[in-house]
Amino acid sequence: MTKTTIGIEGMACEMCEAHVNDAIRRAFAVKSAKANRKRRSCEIVSEEPLDESSLRAAIAETGYEMTTYSSEPYQKKGFLGLFG
């Protein structure tokens, strides 16, 4: 599993967050996508790493701008996040 975090400029409301989440879910096979307008970011969990240029293109189609990209291994934590 991989956690990808991207920076996004232009989100102003909950509908903006939903628009970004939906665009990512349509373009990629992901476990979750959680955009946050206050943090200007989106955290995405997927089985495989996401291609940065494809992700940038999917975000651009929504009218927002992807500003940063980082990817790292993701391991779901156990009960209440207490056990690895």
C-alpha positions in Angstrom: 0.0 0.0 0.0 1.1 3.6 -0.7 0.1 6.9 0.8 0.4 9.8 -1.6 0.1 13.3 -0.4 -0.4 16.2 -2.9 -0.6 19.9 -2.4 -3.6 21.6 -4.1 -4.3 25.2 -4.7 -7.8 26.6 -5.4 -10.1 24.7 -3.1 -12.5 27.0 -1.2 -15.3 24.8 0.2 -16.5 21.3 0.9 -17.8 21.0 -2.7 -14.2 21.7 -3.9 -12.9 18.9 -1.7 -15.6 16.5 -3.0 -14.8 17.5 -6.6 -11.1 16.7 -6.1 -11.9 13.4 -4.3 -14.3 12.3 -7.1 -11.8 13.2 -9.8 -9.1 11.1 -8.2 -11.5 8.1 -7.6 -12.6 8.2 -11.2 -9.0 8.4 -12.6 -7.3 5.8 -10.3 -8.0 2.7 -8.3 -7.6 4.1 -4.8 -8.7 2.9 -1.4 -9.3 6.4 -0.2 -8.9 10.1 -1.2 -9.3 12.8 1.4 -8.9 16.4 0.2 -8.6 19.1 2.9 -9.1 22.7 1.7 -7.7 24.2 4.9 -4.4 22.2 4.6 -4.5 22.7 0.8 -3.8 19.0 0.4 -5.2 15.6 -0.4 -4.1 12.2 1.1 -4.6 9.2 -1.1 -4.2 5.6 -0.2 -3.7 3.1 -3.0 -2.4 -0.4 -3.6 0.2 0.8 -6.1 2.1 4.1 -6.3 0.3 6.8 -8.4 2.1 8.3 -11.4 2.8 12.0 -10.6 2.2 13.3 -14.1 -1.1 11.4 -14.4 -2.2 12.7 -11.0 -1.2 16.3 -12.0 -3.3 16.0 -15.2 -6.4 14.6 -13.3 -6.2 17.5 -10.8 -5.7 20.1 -13.6 -8.9 18.9 -15.3 -10.8 19.9 -12.2 -9.6 23.5 -12.5 -7.3 23.2 -9.4 -3.5 23.2 -9.4 -1.3 20.4 -7.9 1.6 22.1 -6.2 3.5 19.2 -4.4 3.7 15.5 -4.5 5.1 13.0 -2.0 4.7 9.2 -1.8 5.5 6.8 1.0 4.7 3.2 2.1 1.5 3.0 4.0 0.6 0.4 6.6 -2.8 0.3 8.1 -2.7 0.4 11.9 -4.5 -2.1 14.1 -7.2 -1.5 16.6 -7.5 2.2 17.4 -4.2 2.8 15.8 -2.4 1.2 18.8 -1.0 -1.8 17.1 1.1 -1.9 14.0 
